[in-house]
Amino acid sequence: MSTLTLYSAPGTCAQATHIALLEAGAPFELVQLDFTQQAQRSAAYLALNPKGRVPALQTEQGLLTETPALLAYIAQRFPAARLAPLGDAFAFARLQEFNSYLASTVHVAHAHGRRGARWSDDAAAHDSMRAKVPQNMREAFAYIEAHYLPEGSDWALGQDYSVADAYLYTVTGWLPSDDVAIEEFPKVAAHYARMSARPAVQQALAQAKACTPRLL
C-alpha cells in the first residue's frame, strides 16, 4: 500500500523526485496535475500546498516541498538504497550544494523564459528575459561541466550514484527547449546518456506518460 503521494506535472523538476522514489524502491502514488487547466492553482491543491507548485510529497508526517528537500528526505528515509553519502557530513553538504545550485540558479534561469510574469509586469521585460535564457543556461552548464562530474567518474559528485544525478538529468533535459544543445557539454551529455539507460529513469518516463494529468 502506498505511504507516499508525489504531486507532479509533465516536464517539471518533479521528475527528479519521481526518479529518486523509484531508485529507492519506495511505495508511492503518482498524481500528475494538469497545468494546462491551472490545476496547481485549484482550491483543492492550494489547500494541500499553498505554494501552488510541484513537486510536493505527502508523507505520513505531513507535506514536503522543494526538490532539494525531497531528494534529501528520500535518501535519508531509504538509506539502504545508498542515494546519498549519509555518513560523510562534507560529502552530504556537497550534494546539498549541488542540488541547491540547480534549484536556485539553473532552474531560475530556465524559468525566466517561461515565467517572466513572476518578476515583471512589463511585456518588453519578458522578451528581454527570454532572450537571455540561452546565455544564462550555457554559463550554468559550463560551470557544472568544469566543477562537477569529476574526470573518471560516471556521476555528478564522484564514483557513487546519488539523488543529485536524478536532478541533473532532469534539468539537462530542459536545455534543447532553451536553444542549447546538450552536446555542447561533453561530460553532461555523457551523464545524460548514462542516466537515460537506467531502469528507474525509463520507468519514471513510462509512468509519467501513462498517468493522465488531472485536476484534484
Buried (B, 14 or more C-beta within 10 A) or exposed (E): EEEBBBBBBBEBBBBBBBBBBBBBEBEBEBBBBBBEEEBBEBEEBEEBBEEBBBBBBBBEEEBBBBBBBBBBBBBEEBEEBBBBBBEEEEBBEBBBEBBEBBBEBBBBBBBBBBEBEEEEEEEEBBEEBBEEBBEBBBEBBEEBBEEBBEEEBBBBBBEBBBBBBBBBBBBBBBBEEBEBEBEBBEBBBBBBEBBEEBEBBBBBBEBBEEBEBEEB
